[in-house]
Amino acid sequence: MSTSPEEEHPVKAFGWAARDPSGHLSPFNFSRRSTGEEDVRFKVLYCGVCHSDLHSIKNDWGFSMYPLLPGHEIVGEVTEVGSKVKKVKVGDKVGVGCLVGACHSCESCSDDLENYCPKLILTYSSVYHDGTVTYGGYSDHMVANERYIIRFPDNMPLDGGAPLLCAGITVYSPLKYFGLDEPGKHIGIVGLGGLGHVAVKFAKAFGAKVTVISTSPSKKEEALRNLGADSFLVSRDQEQMQAAAGTLHGIIDTVSAVHPILPLLGLLKTHGKLILVGAPDKPLELPVFPLISGRKIVAGSGIGGMKETQEMIDFAAKHNITADIEVISTDYLNTAMERLAKNDVRYRFVIDIGNTLAATKP
């Protein structure tokens, strides 16, 4: 006999969840496990709203499990730690990103790349080691194994820092791995949304020259003046793109819609790298000639391991990098999702869970 989400575990919890692919979010009573000896429990204060939350509540990718409680950019204050926890103590500010588990025995896990573990466990809509479904951060509290807890430096604001747990690590990891973090490199960032605007900030902090590539000419001033990019290209303007041909060492492509990559390959120098971090729901067309004629690489990258995520947060704190956010109350969530679907946000919604969730309890 299956138990209800509310009776599954000993600790009562409350959040907002979708019950079906309509994606409508509403108040949801459920439960979380008691604090194990390696677990950290924390009161959720803020949670970022990621584009994948929207895809998940609507089952766009086909593997959503309902009821689905999203949120994987979760930050708050530690309320309880297990007897073997060494990393944090009660009162510390912490976060949980996209992962809450992995096998810890495969090659990827051994290399601190839990994000590429074949048995990785996502923060929500995934099945945990104990067979129960995971629930995310649109909720009053969170519990996770300390391996998946990120310490927040004192000078890192929790609201602006929350989106770095997904958007930040998604762009930081490929910049580092593909050698695009060396000062003096010329980096292109495609798309100026939740991921793109953070990518500009990280690339600039690494000492790169940054060109933003967008379909929207209206974003030019924002990119140059507010985010500190060095130049701006309208991807549909063939003259502009032609003039910039062969100038970039690497490109981080954050666009999640289907789009042509041929024009982007033309911007790369010989040995240039185009790294895809957006996830279009249909295959992109890959022309081979431009790759052959410049020994160019098209690659993909997905979030990062826990060690690198901590490194990213520490780097961001040192360089005062946060996401540009619009803080919302919990009861605004469905409107926020409608706006997110239309890309009507600069650049990340963050839910003020600490001050607004309790008021929505039935």
Beta strands, then each sheet from edge to edge (+ up, - down):
strand 1: 11-18
strand 2: 25-32
strand 3: 39-49
strand 4: 74-81
strand 5: 93-96
strand 6: 99-101
strand 7: 121-122
strand 8: 141-145
strand 9: 150-151
strand 10: 186-190
strand 11: 209-214
strand 12: 231-234
strand 13: 248-253
strand 14: 268-276
strand 15: 297-300
strand 16: 325-328
strand 17: 348-352
sheet 1: 1+ 2-
sheet 2: 8+ 3- 4+ 5- 9+
sheet 3: 8+ 3- 17+ 16+
sheet 4: 6+ 7-
sheet 5: 12+ 11+ 10+ 13+ 14+ 15+
end
